C-alpha cells in the first residue's frame, strides 16, 4: 500500500503541473517550437507586399513568432475576419477601418503600410464617357464598403457630382468587368488587379479615365484579440521586409506573385507594384485623410460615431511602431 506522504507528493506534483499548464495557456497560443502564433489576414497583395515578402522569405522566425497569412477578396472582408476573432491582425484599406471606427468597433490602427494613387474609371468606347462629368445619370458598378467606393466618390466630386447623380450598382470586384461587357453598367471602378482583365475582355471597346485625386492607404490594424508584444514583433518583421523591397524590388515582386497563388498575373505585378509607396508610418496626413473619409462616410452611409480628429486619434495605437521605429510616428 502506498505511504500517505508519497501519495501527498504525487497529488501535489499533479496540481503544480495542472497550474503550470493553465498559466501557459493564458499567455496565448504557441506555434511550432513554442513560438507565439499570430494570424494575419489581408486583401490587397500589392498594398500589403511587406506581409507577403515576409511570408515568402520566412522572416517571421527571426522575431520569434509563427505567422499564418490568409487573404480575403476585399479589405472589408479582411476586417470582418479580424473583428470576428479569426485573425489578430489585418491588412485593410483606409475606408473599412474608418467605417469600423465610426461603428464603435474594437480595433486599432498600428501602421500605414503603403500608399497608392493610380486609379482608373473603367468604361466602354460606345458609352462616350470622356470625362467624369459625363457620369451624370449613368450606372456605375463598384464594390461598396471598400476603398474603391471612396475612390468613386472623389472622381464624382472632381466634376462637382455626388453618388446621388449616378446609379451606383454594388458589385463584387470580379463582377465589374463582366457587367461592363454585358452592358449592365456604363462604367465601373474596381481594384487595380482587375484592370488588365477588363482590357482583355472588352478589347477594342475598352476605355478608361485615369484618376490620381485619391491616395489609398493600406493599413495594419489590430483586433480585440491582438497581443501588443506580438504586434510589435510583426511590425519589426514588416520593416525588415520593407527594406528588402527597397533593396531588391524584382525579388519582392516575385515574392508577392508567388504568395498570390494565381490571383495576380506577372504583368500586373511588374507594372503596378512600383506604383505603391511603401514605408510603415503614422502621420498627420493619415489622420487628416481618415477625418475626411469619416465625414464622407457619415453623410453617405448614415454611420454613427464621431468623425472629428480627437475621436479618430483614439483608434491609433502608436506604441508598437514607436517601439520599432520612433521616427516613423509623427502624429500627435
C-alpha positions, 0 to 999 in steps of 0.5 A: 500500500502506498505511504500517505506522504508519497501519495501527498507528493504525487497529488501535489506534483499533479496540481503544480503541473495542472497550474503550470499548464493553465498559466501557459495557456493564458499567455496565448497560443504557441506555434511550432517550437513554442513560438507565439502564433499570430494570424494575419489576414489581408486583401490587397497583395500589392498594398500589403507586399511587406506581409507577403515578402515576409511570408515568402522569405520566412522572416517571421522566425527571426522575431520569434513568432509563427505567422499564418497569412490568409487573404480575403477578396476585399479589405472589408472582408479582411476586417470582418475576419479580424473583428470576428476573432479569426485573425489578430491582425489585418491588412485593410484599406483606409475606408473599412477601418474608418467605417469600423471606427465610426461603428464603435468597433474594437480595433486599432490602427498600428501602421500605414503600410503603403500608399497608392494613387493610380486609379482608373474609371473603367468604361466602354468606347460606345458609352462616350464617357470622356470625362467624369462629368459625363457620369451624370445619370449613368450606372456605375458598378463598384464594390461598396464598403471598400476603398474603391467606393471612396475612390468613386466618390472623389472622381464624382466630386472632381466634376462637382457630382455626388453618388446621388447623380449616378446609379451606383450598382454594388458589385463584387470586384470580379463582377465589374468587368463582366457587367461592363461587357454585358452592358449592365453598367456604363462604367465601373471602378474596381481594384487595380488587379482587375484592370488588365482583365477588363482590357482583355475582355472588352478589347477594342471597346475598352476605355478608361479615365485615369484618376490620381485625386485619391491616395489609398492607404493600406493599413495594419490594424489590430483586433480585440484579440491582438497581443501588443508584444506580438504586434510589435514583433510583426511590425519589426518583421514588416520593416525588415521586409520593407527594406528588402523591397527597397533593396531588391524590388524584382525579388519582392515582386516575385515574392508577392506573385508567388504568395498570390497563388494565381490571383495576380498575373506577372504583368500586373505585378511588374507594372503596378507594384512600383506604383505603391509607396511603401514605408510603415508610418503614422502621420498627420496626413493619415489622420487628416485623410481618415477625418475626411473619409469619416465625414464622407462616410457619415453623410453617405452611409448614415454611420454613427460615431464621431468623425472629428480628429480627437475621436479618430486619434483614439483608434491609433495605437502608436506604441508598437511602431514607436517601439520599432521605429520612433521616427516613423510616428509623427502624429500627435 
